Amino acid sequence: MKYLPIIKYALLIVSAILLVLGMVQGEGSAMLDVMLVWSFAMVILTIALTVVMPLVAVFQNPKSAVRSLIGLGILVVVFLVSYALATDEPIRLASGKMMDDTFDLKFSDTALWMTYITFAGVILSILFGELYKVFKK
C-alpha cells in the first residue's frame, strides 16, 4: 500500500489535465470523447475496487472478515433490490423520440434506485447516530 498516494496523485493529475484540455478545446471536440472514456474507466475501476478490496482484507486479516463480508453483502442486496425495482419500460424523450433500448433503461433505472436507496441509508444512519448520542447521555 506504499504506492497508493502516488497512484492517487497520478489519477488526480490525469483527470485535471483531461478536464482542462476538454474545457479549452470546447464542445464537439474529440477531447470530450476522451473525457467520457476516462470517466467510464474511473467508474469501472471504483466498482471493481469496491468488490475486490473487502476480499483482499479477508485474506490479510481473517478475523475481520465478518465485517468486510457484511459490507459486501449489503452492497449485493442493495444491487439486487435496485435491479428488482428497475423497469425497462420505454420512455418518450423531450425531443419526441422513444427510448426503447431495454439494457440502457434497466441499467439507468437500477443506478437511480441504488442512488436513492444509498442516500436513504446515509440519512437514516446519520439520524440513528445522532439519536443514539442523545439517548446515550
RABEL-V477950 format. One record per backbone hydrogen bond with DSSP energy under -0.5 kcal/mol. NH is the residue of the N-H (numbers start at 1). CO is the residue of the C=O. E is the energy in kcal/mol with one decimal. If there is no record, write none. Layout:
nh:NH co:CO e:E
nh:NH co:CO e:E
This chain:
nh:4 co:1 e:-1.1
nh:7 co:3 e:-2.3
nh:8 co:4 e:-2.7
nh:9 co:5 e:-2.3
nh:10 co:6 e:-2.3
nh:11 co:7 e:-2.5
nh:12 co:8 e:-2.2
nh:13 co:9 e:-2.6
nh:14 co:10 e:-2.5
nh:15 co:11 e:-2.3
nh:16 co:12 e:-2.4
nh:17 co:13 e:-2.6
nh:18 co:14 e:-2.5
nh:19 co:15 e:-2.3
nh:20 co:16 e:-2.6
nh:21 co:17 e:-2.7
nh:22 co:18 e:-2.4
nh:23 co:19 e:-2.1
nh:24 co:20 e:-2.4
nh:25 co:21 e:-2.5
nh:26 co:22 e:-1.3
nh:29 co:26 e:-1.0
nh:32 co:29 e:-0.9
nh:33 co:29 e:-0.6
nh:34 co:30 e:-1.6
nh:35 co:31 e:-2.5
nh:36 co:32 e:-2.2
nh:37 co:33 e:-2.4
nh:38 co:34 e:-2.5
nh:39 co:35 e:-2.5
nh:40 co:36 e:-2.4
nh:41 co:37 e:-2.5
nh:42 co:38 e:-2.3
nh:43 co:39 e:-2.2
nh:44 co:40 e:-2.4
nh:45 co:41 e:-2.5
nh:46 co:42 e:-2.4
nh:47 co:43 e:-2.4
nh:48 co:44 e:-2.6
nh:49 co:45 e:-2.6
nh:50 co:46 e:-2.1
nh:51 co:47 e:-1.4
nh:52 co:48 e:-2.8
nh:53 co:49 e:-2.4
nh:55 co:51 e:-0.7
nh:56 co:52 e:-2.1
nh:57 co:53 e:-2.3
nh:58 co:54 e:-1.5
nh:59 co:55 e:-1.4
nh:60 co:56 e:-1.9
nh:61 co:57 e:-2.5
nh:64 co:61 e:-1.2
nh:65 co:62 e:-1.2
nh:66 co:63 e:-0.5
nh:68 co:64 e:-1.6
nh:69 co:65 e:-3.0
nh:70 co:66 e:-2.1
nh:71 co:67 e:-1.8
nh:72 co:68 e:-2.2
nh:73 co:69 e:-2.5
nh:74 co:70 e:-2.4
nh:75 co:71 e:-2.0
nh:76 co:72 e:-2.1
nh:77 co:73 e:-2.5
nh:78 co:74 e:-2.6
nh:79 co:75 e:-2.1
nh:80 co:76 e:-2.7
nh:81 co:77 e:-2.7
nh:82 co:78 e:-2.4
nh:83 co:79 e:-2.7
nh:84 co:80 e:-2.2
nh:85 co:81 e:-2.0
nh:86 co:82 e:-1.4
nh:91 co:99 e:-1.7
nh:93 co:91 e:-0.5
nh:93 co:97 e:-3.2
nh:96 co:93 e:-1.7
nh:99 co:91 e:-3.2
nh:100 co:98 e:-0.7
nh:102 co:100 e:-0.8
nh:105 co:101 e:-2.4
nh:106 co:102 e:-2.6
nh:107 co:103 e:-2.9
nh:108 co:104 e:-2.5
nh:109 co:105 e:-2.1
nh:110 co:106 e:-2.4
nh:111 co:107 e:-2.4
nh:112 co:108 e:-2.2
nh:113 co:109 e:-2.6
nh:114 co:110 e:-2.6
nh:115 co:111 e:-2.1
nh:116 co:112 e:-2.6
nh:117 co:113 e:-2.8
nh:118 co:114 e:-2.5
nh:119 co:115 e:-2.6
nh:120 co:116 e:-2.5
nh:121 co:117 e:-2.3
nh:122 co:118 e:-2.3
nh:123 co:119 e:-2.4
nh:124 co:120 e:-2.7
nh:125 co:121 e:-2.4
nh:126 co:122 e:-2.2
nh:127 co:123 e:-2.5
nh:128 co:124 e:-2.9
nh:129 co:125 e:-2.4
nh:130 co:126 e:-2.3
nh:131 co:127 e:-2.8
nh:132 co:128 e:-2.5
nh:133 co:129 e:-1.7
nh:134 co:130 e:-1.9
nh:135 co:131 e:-2.4
nh:136 co:132 e:-1.5
nh:137 co:133 e:-1.0
